[in-house]
Amino acid sequence: MIGTHRKRNHEIDGVIGHAAHGSPATHIRTATVSDLGAIVTCSNLAFALFAGKVDEDADNVQLAKNLSSQILEGSIRLICDKTDVLGYISFWPTSDTMFVDTLAVLPKHHRRGLGSELLAFADFETQRLGLRAITLFPKARMTGNLRFYQSRGYCETGRCDDDGFCRVFYTKKLPLLAAAAFSARRAV
Protein backbone atom coordinates (compact mmCIF):
# COMPACT_ATOMS: atom_id res chain seq x y z
CA MET A 1 0.00 0.00 0.00
CA ILE A 2 1.18 3.51 -0.71
CA GLY A 3 2.26 5.58 2.28
CA THR A 4 3.87 4.98 5.62
CA HIS A 5 1.23 2.74 7.17
CA ARG A 6 1.99 -0.62 8.73
CA LYS A 7 0.65 -3.56 6.76
CA ARG A 8 -2.33 -5.89 7.17
CA ASN A 9 -4.08 -8.13 4.69
CA HIS A 10 -7.17 -6.93 2.87
CA GLU A 11 -9.05 -7.86 -0.25
CA ILE A 12 -10.03 -5.40 -2.99
CA ASP A 13 -12.83 -6.84 -5.16
CA GLY A 14 -11.03 -10.17 -5.18
CA VAL A 15 -7.43 -8.85 -5.26
CA ILE A 16 -5.32 -9.40 -2.14
CA GLY A 17 -3.29 -6.41 -0.96
CA HIS A 18 -1.89 -4.83 2.20
CA ALA A 19 -2.86 -1.84 4.29
CA ALA A 20 -2.62 -0.07 7.63
CA HIS A 21 -2.44 -1.05 11.33
CA GLY A 22 -2.72 -4.65 12.48
CA SER A 23 -6.51 -4.83 12.91
CA PRO A 24 -8.76 -7.50 11.36
CA ALA A 25 -8.76 -8.10 7.62
CA THR A 26 -10.82 -5.74 5.50
CA HIS A 27 -11.94 -5.89 1.92
CA ILE A 28 -13.23 -3.40 -0.63
CA ARG A 29 -16.24 -4.35 -2.71
CA THR A 30 -18.87 -2.78 -4.93
CA ALA A 31 -21.98 -1.66 -3.05
CA THR A 32 -25.36 -3.25 -3.70
CA VAL A 33 -28.86 -1.91 -3.05
CA SER A 34 -29.01 -3.99 0.16
CA ASP A 35 -26.13 -1.84 1.51
CA LEU A 36 -28.07 1.43 1.22
CA GLY A 37 -29.04 1.67 4.91
CA ALA A 38 -25.47 1.12 6.08
CA ILE A 39 -24.16 3.70 3.60
CA VAL A 40 -26.70 6.34 4.70
CA THR A 41 -25.80 5.67 8.35
CA CYS A 42 -22.09 5.94 7.57
CA SER A 43 -22.62 9.23 5.74
CA ASN A 44 -24.73 10.70 8.53
CA LEU A 45 -22.24 9.73 11.24
CA ALA A 46 -19.14 10.70 9.26
CA PHE A 47 -20.45 14.18 8.42
CA ALA A 48 -22.53 14.87 11.56
CA LEU A 49 -20.13 17.58 12.79
CA PHE A 50 -20.41 19.49 9.51
CA ALA A 51 -24.02 18.84 8.53
CA GLY A 52 -25.87 21.76 10.10
CA LYS A 53 -29.10 20.01 9.13
CA VAL A 54 -32.45 21.76 9.27
CA ASP A 55 -34.76 18.94 8.15
CA GLU A 56 -33.04 15.61 8.84
CA ASP A 57 -35.85 13.45 7.41
CA ALA A 58 -35.95 15.34 4.11
CA ASP A 59 -32.14 15.34 3.96
CA ASN A 60 -32.05 11.56 4.52
CA VAL A 61 -34.64 10.96 1.78
CA GLN A 62 -32.58 13.01 -0.69
CA LEU A 63 -29.34 11.37 0.48
CA ALA A 64 -30.87 7.90 0.04
CA LYS A 65 -32.05 8.81 -3.49
CA ASN A 66 -28.61 10.10 -4.46
CA LEU A 67 -26.80 7.12 -2.97
CA SER A 68 -29.25 4.64 -4.49
CA SER A 69 -28.60 6.12 -7.91
CA GLN A 70 -24.83 5.90 -7.37
CA ILE A 71 -25.15 2.28 -6.23
CA LEU A 72 -27.11 1.37 -9.36
CA GLU A 73 -24.44 3.06 -11.49
CA GLY A 74 -21.72 1.01 -9.75
CA SER A 75 -20.05 4.15 -8.38
CA ILE A 76 -19.81 3.20 -4.70
CA ARG A 77 -17.18 0.95 -3.15
CA LEU A 78 -17.38 -0.17 0.46
CA ILE A 79 -14.63 -1.04 2.86
CA CYS A 80 -15.87 -3.80 5.16
CA ASP A 81 -14.65 -6.16 7.80
CA LYS A 82 -16.16 -9.65 7.91
CA THR A 83 -19.65 -8.39 8.79
CA ASP A 84 -19.94 -4.59 8.70
CA VAL A 85 -19.57 -1.60 6.39
CA LEU A 86 -16.82 0.59 7.85
CA GLY A 87 -16.76 3.28 5.17
CA TYR A 88 -17.29 4.03 1.51
CA ILE A 89 -16.09 6.02 -1.45
CA SER A 90 -18.17 7.14 -4.42
CA PHE A 91 -16.33 8.00 -7.60
CA TRP A 92 -16.74 7.92 -11.37
CA PRO A 93 -14.73 8.81 -14.45
CA THR A 94 -15.35 12.10 -16.22
CA SER A 95 -13.94 12.88 -19.65
CA ASP A 96 -10.33 13.00 -18.46
CA THR A 97 -10.22 12.51 -14.68
CA MET A 98 -11.71 10.41 -11.91
CA PHE A 99 -14.09 12.44 -9.76
CA VAL A 100 -14.39 11.50 -6.07
CA ASP A 101 -17.81 12.59 -4.83
CA THR A 102 -17.69 11.26 -1.27
CA LEU A 103 -15.24 9.57 1.07
CA ALA A 104 -16.73 8.59 4.44
CA VAL A 105 -15.54 6.36 7.28
CA LEU A 106 -17.49 5.64 10.45
CA PRO A 107 -16.00 7.84 13.21
CA LYS A 108 -15.27 4.86 15.48
CA HIS A 109 -12.97 3.53 12.72
CA HIS A 110 -11.06 6.78 12.07
CA ARG A 111 -7.26 6.71 12.20
CA ARG A 112 -7.06 3.08 11.05
CA GLY A 113 -6.03 3.90 7.47
CA LEU A 114 -9.41 2.99 5.95
CA GLY A 115 -9.85 6.33 4.15
CA SER A 116 -6.33 5.95 2.76
CA GLU A 117 -7.18 2.44 1.54
CA LEU A 118 -10.27 3.75 -0.24
CA LEU A 119 -8.29 6.57 -1.88
CA ALA A 120 -5.59 4.08 -2.94
CA PHE A 121 -8.33 1.99 -4.54
CA ALA A 122 -9.54 5.09 -6.42
CA ASP A 123 -5.93 5.71 -7.53
CA PHE A 124 -5.74 2.15 -8.85
CA GLU A 125 -9.04 2.44 -10.73
CA THR A 126 -8.00 5.79 -12.17
CA GLN A 127 -4.81 4.33 -13.54
CA ARG A 128 -6.54 1.14 -14.69
CA LEU A 129 -8.90 3.26 -16.80
CA GLY A 130 -5.99 5.20 -18.30
CA LEU A 131 -6.89 8.46 -16.56
CA ARG A 132 -4.16 10.73 -15.23
CA ALA A 133 -5.77 12.62 -12.36
CA ILE A 134 -8.31 12.46 -9.54
CA THR A 135 -10.39 15.48 -8.55
CA LEU A 136 -12.53 16.22 -5.51
CA PHE A 137 -13.91 19.27 -3.73
CA PRO A 138 -14.56 19.06 0.02
CA LYS A 139 -16.04 21.89 2.04
CA ALA A 140 -13.40 24.32 3.31
CA ARG A 141 -14.63 24.15 6.89
CA MET A 142 -13.65 20.45 7.02
CA THR A 143 -10.08 21.44 7.84
CA GLY A 144 -9.05 17.97 9.02
CA ASN A 145 -10.21 16.53 5.70
CA LEU A 146 -8.27 19.20 3.80
CA ARG A 147 -5.07 18.22 5.63
CA PHE A 148 -5.87 14.52 4.99
CA TYR A 149 -6.09 15.07 1.21
CA GLN A 150 -3.01 17.30 1.10
CA SER A 151 -0.97 14.67 2.93
CA ARG A 152 -1.97 12.15 0.27
CA GLY A 153 -0.70 14.15 -2.68
CA TYR A 154 -3.74 16.29 -3.55
CA CYS A 155 -2.99 19.89 -4.56
CA GLU A 156 -5.44 22.77 -4.18
CA THR A 157 -6.47 24.13 -7.57
CA GLY A 158 -9.16 26.63 -6.58
CA ARG A 159 -12.05 27.61 -4.33
CA CYS A 160 -15.64 28.58 -4.94
CA ASP A 161 -18.92 29.29 -3.19
CA ASP A 162 -21.35 26.38 -3.56
CA ASP A 163 -24.79 27.12 -2.13
CA GLY A 164 -23.37 29.03 0.83
CA PHE A 165 -20.43 26.67 1.39
CA CYS A 166 -16.85 27.36 0.38
CA ARG A 167 -15.51 24.38 -1.54
CA VAL A 168 -11.83 23.62 -2.08
CA PHE A 169 -10.93 22.00 -5.39
CA TYR A 170 -8.17 19.42 -5.28
CA THR A 171 -6.40 17.45 -7.98
CA LYS A 172 -3.97 14.58 -7.66
CA LYS A 173 -1.98 13.77 -10.77
CA LEU A 174 -1.08 10.13 -11.33
CA PRO A 175 1.38 8.56 -13.74
CA LEU A 176 -0.24 6.84 -16.68
CA LEU A 177 0.57 3.16 -16.41
CA ALA A 178 1.84 1.60 -19.61
CA ALA A 179 -0.73 -1.22 -19.50
CA ALA A 180 -3.58 1.26 -18.90
CA ALA A 181 -2.40 3.47 -21.74
CA PHE A 182 -2.22 0.46 -24.07
CA SER A 183 -5.72 -0.70 -23.03
CA ALA A 184 -7.16 2.81 -23.41
CA ARG A 185 -5.72 3.11 -26.95
CA ARG A 186 -7.05 -0.31 -27.92
CA ALA A 187 -10.55 0.57 -26.69
CA VAL A 188 -10.82 3.50 -29.14
Salt bridges, closest charged atoms under 4 A:
ASP13 OD2 - ARG77 NE 3.61
ASP35 OD2 - ARG29 NH1 2.84
GLU117 OE2 - ARG8 NH2 2.60
GLU117 OE1 - HIS10 NE2 3.64
ASP123 OD2 - LYS172 NZ 2.83
GLU125 OE1 - ARG128 NH2 2.76
GLU156 OE2 - ARG159 NE 2.74
ASP162 OD2 - ARG167 NE 2.83
